[in-house]
Protein backbone atom coordinates (compact mmCIF):
# COMPACT_ATOMS: atom_id res chain seq x y z
CA UNK A 1 0.00 0.00 0.00
CA UNK A 2 2.90 2.40 0.79
CA UNK A 3 4.27 1.73 -2.70
CA UNK A 4 1.10 3.08 -4.30
CA UNK A 5 1.38 6.39 -6.08
CA UNK A 6 -0.33 9.46 -4.68
CA UNK A 7 -2.73 9.31 -7.60
CA UNK A 8 -3.81 5.77 -6.70
CA UNK A 9 -4.20 6.66 -3.04
CA UNK A 10 -6.12 9.81 -3.98
CA UNK A 11 -8.69 7.77 -5.89
CA UNK A 12 -9.40 5.97 -2.61
CA UNK A 13 -9.74 9.34 -0.86
CA UNK A 14 -12.33 10.39 -3.40
CA UNK A 15 -14.13 7.09 -2.78
CA UNK A 16 -14.41 8.01 0.92
CA UNK A 17 -11.44 6.16 2.43
CA UNK A 18 -10.31 8.39 5.35
CA UNK A 19 -7.22 6.27 5.95
CA UNK A 20 -6.06 7.08 2.44
CA UNK A 21 -5.98 10.80 3.28
CA UNK A 22 -3.92 9.93 6.36
CA UNK A 23 -1.44 8.16 4.07
CA UNK A 24 -1.05 11.32 1.99
CA UNK A 25 -0.60 13.35 5.18
CA UNK A 26 2.03 10.98 6.53
CA UNK A 27 3.82 10.87 3.21
CA UNK A 28 4.09 14.64 2.61
CA UNK A 29 3.61 16.59 5.86
CA UNK A 30 7.33 16.81 6.67
CA UNK A 31 8.22 18.15 3.22
CA UNK A 32 5.42 20.74 3.40
CA UNK A 33 6.56 21.77 6.89
CA UNK A 34 10.20 22.11 5.77
CA UNK A 35 9.12 24.19 2.79
CA UNK A 36 7.25 26.56 5.08
CA UNK A 37 10.23 26.78 7.45
CA UNK A 38 12.44 27.63 4.46
CA UNK A 39 10.08 30.54 3.75
CA UNK A 40 11.05 31.86 7.21
CA UNK A 41 7.90 30.81 9.03
CA UNK A 42 8.22 30.31 12.75
CA UNK A 43 7.87 26.61 13.64
CA UNK A 44 4.49 27.10 15.31
CA UNK A 45 3.26 29.12 12.33
CA UNK A 46 4.64 26.48 9.96
CA UNK A 47 2.59 23.84 11.78
CA UNK A 48 -0.57 25.91 11.36
CA UNK A 49 0.22 26.70 7.73
CA UNK A 50 0.90 23.00 7.05
CA UNK A 51 -2.52 22.18 8.43
CA UNK A 52 -4.04 24.91 6.26
CA UNK A 53 -2.26 23.48 3.21
CA UNK A 54 -3.78 20.06 3.82
CA UNK A 55 -7.14 21.67 4.48
CA UNK A 56 -6.87 23.26 1.03
CA UNK A 57 -6.01 19.83 -0.33
CA UNK A 58 -9.22 18.51 1.16
CA UNK A 59 -11.32 21.49 0.04
CA UNK A 60 -10.02 21.21 -3.53
CA UNK A 61 -9.85 17.43 -3.53
CA UNK A 62 -11.57 17.14 -6.92
CA UNK A 63 -9.33 19.76 -8.59
CA UNK A 64 -5.83 18.79 -7.46
CA UNK A 65 -3.15 18.27 -10.08
CA UNK A 66 -0.63 15.46 -10.07
CA UNK A 67 2.89 15.72 -11.40
CA UNK A 68 4.23 12.30 -12.26
CA UNK A 69 1.47 10.77 -10.09
CA UNK A 70 2.60 12.80 -7.06
CA UNK A 71 0.67 15.39 -5.04
CA UNK A 72 3.83 16.89 -3.57
CA UNK A 73 4.32 19.62 -6.20
CA UNK A 74 0.70 20.75 -5.80
CA UNK A 75 1.11 20.73 -2.00
CA UNK A 76 4.33 22.78 -2.17
CA UNK A 77 2.76 25.41 -4.45
CA UNK A 78 -0.27 25.54 -2.17
CA UNK A 79 1.99 25.88 0.89
CA UNK A 80 3.72 28.87 -0.76
CA UNK A 81 0.33 30.44 -1.50
CA UNK A 82 -0.93 29.82 2.03
CA UNK A 83 2.27 31.36 3.43
CA UNK A 84 1.93 34.40 1.16
CA UNK A 85 -1.74 34.86 2.11
CA UNK A 86 -0.90 34.66 5.82
CA UNK A 87 1.92 37.20 5.43
CA UNK A 88 -0.41 39.55 3.53
CA UNK A 89 -3.05 39.19 6.27
CA UNK A 90 -0.44 40.03 8.93
CA UNK A 91 0.68 43.12 6.99
CA UNK A 92 -2.90 44.30 6.59
CA UNK A 93 -3.57 43.74 10.26
CA UNK A 94 -0.48 45.73 11.28
CA UNK A 95 -1.43 48.54 8.85
CA UNK A 96 -4.93 48.67 10.29
CA UNK A 97 -3.62 48.80 13.84
CA UNK A 98 -1.23 51.61 12.92
CA UNK A 99 -4.17 53.68 11.62
CA UNK A 100 -6.32 53.17 14.71
CA UNK A 101 -5.84 56.10 17.09
CA UNK A 102 -4.35 55.19 20.43
CA UNK A 103 -6.98 55.04 23.12
CA UNK A 104 -6.80 57.44 25.97
CA UNK A 105 -5.61 55.81 29.11
CA UNK A 106 -8.59 54.91 31.22
CA UNK A 107 -8.10 54.18 34.89
CA UNK A 108 -8.18 50.52 35.81
CA UNK A 109 -11.36 49.89 37.79
CA UNK A 110 -9.37 47.61 40.08
CA UNK A 111 -7.21 50.58 41.07
CA UNK A 112 -10.30 52.52 42.04
CA UNK A 113 -11.29 49.90 44.60
CA UNK A 114 -7.84 48.59 45.51
CA UNK A 115 -7.61 50.64 48.66
CA UNK A 116 -11.17 49.79 49.58
CA UNK A 117 -13.10 51.25 52.44
CA UNK A 118 -11.56 52.21 55.78
CA UNK A 119 -12.95 48.95 57.18
CA UNK A 120 -11.30 46.92 54.44
CA UNK A 121 -7.98 48.68 55.02
CA UNK A 122 -8.19 48.04 58.76
CA UNK A 123 -8.91 44.34 58.29
CA UNK A 124 -6.07 44.09 55.74
CA UNK A 125 -3.65 45.61 58.23
CA UNK A 126 -4.59 43.01 60.83
CA UNK A 127 -4.22 40.19 58.31
CA UNK A 128 -0.87 41.54 57.11
CA UNK A 129 0.41 41.58 60.69
CA UNK A 130 -0.88 38.05 61.41
CA UNK A 131 1.33 34.98 61.14
CA UNK A 132 1.21 33.33 57.71
CA UNK A 133 -0.15 30.09 59.21
CA UNK A 134 -2.98 32.02 60.85
CA UNK A 135 -3.88 33.67 57.54
CA UNK A 136 -3.91 30.26 55.86
CA UNK A 137 -6.06 28.87 58.68
CA UNK A 138 -8.53 31.72 58.27
CA UNK A 139 -8.62 31.28 54.50
CA UNK A 140 -9.17 27.52 54.79
CA UNK A 141 -12.11 27.96 57.14
CA UNK A 142 -13.72 31.14 55.82
CA UNK A 143 -12.97 31.08 52.10
CA UNK A 144 -12.53 27.38 51.36
CA UNK A 145 -15.29 26.17 53.67
CA UNK A 146 -13.26 23.62 55.64
CA UNK A 147 -14.21 22.88 59.20
CA UNK A 148 -11.77 23.91 61.91
CA UNK A 149 -10.89 20.25 62.38
CA UNK A 150 -10.19 19.75 58.65
CA UNK A 151 -8.11 22.92 58.46
CA UNK A 152 -6.14 21.93 61.57
CA UNK A 153 -5.39 18.50 60.09
CA UNK A 154 -4.31 20.09 56.82
CA UNK A 155 -1.92 22.42 58.67
CA UNK A 156 -0.67 19.73 61.02
CA UNK A 157 -1.85 21.40 64.23
CA UNK A 158 -4.33 20.37 66.88
CA UNK A 159 -7.98 21.36 66.61
CA UNK A 160 -7.90 23.26 69.91
CA UNK A 161 -4.82 25.23 68.77
CA UNK A 162 -6.60 26.07 65.52
CA UNK A 163 -9.67 27.27 67.42
CA UNK A 164 -7.51 29.43 69.68
CA UNK A 165 -5.64 30.98 66.72
CA UNK A 166 -8.88 31.72 64.88
CA UNK A 167 -10.40 33.21 68.03
CA UNK A 168 -7.42 35.56 68.51
CA UNK A 169 -7.43 36.60 64.87
CA UNK A 170 -11.17 37.27 64.89
CA UNK A 171 -10.81 39.29 68.09
CA UNK A 172 -8.04 41.43 66.52
CA UNK A 173 -10.18 41.98 63.44
CA UNK A 174 -13.16 42.87 65.59
CA UNK A 175 -11.05 45.27 67.68
CA UNK A 176 -10.08 47.30 64.61
CA UNK A 177 -13.41 46.92 62.82
CA UNK A 178 -15.66 48.25 65.59
CA UNK A 179 -14.14 51.75 65.79
CA UNK A 180 -14.20 52.04 62.01
CA UNK A 181 -17.84 50.91 61.83
CA UNK A 182 -18.75 53.32 64.60
CA UNK A 183 -17.02 56.21 62.83
CA UNK A 184 -18.72 55.39 59.53
CA UNK A 185 -22.18 55.22 61.08
CA UNK A 186 -21.81 58.29 63.34
CA UNK A 187 -24.63 60.78 62.90
CA UNK A 188 -23.90 64.05 61.20
CA UNK A 189 -23.29 66.86 63.67
CA UNK A 190 -25.90 69.63 63.61
CA UNK A 191 -23.29 72.21 62.68
CA UNK A 192 -22.58 70.27 59.47
CA UNK A 193 -26.16 70.40 58.19
CA UNK A 194 -26.59 72.99 55.47
Secondary structure by P-SEA (a helix, b strand, c coil): cccccaaaaaaaaaaccaaaaaaaaaacaaaaaaaaaaacccaaaaaaaaaaaaaaaaaaccccccccccaaaaaaaaaaaaaaaaaaaaaaaaaaaaaccccccccccccccccccaaaaaaaaaaaaccaaaaaaaaacccccccaaaaaaaacccaaaaaaaaaaaaaaaaaaaaaaaaaaaccccccccc
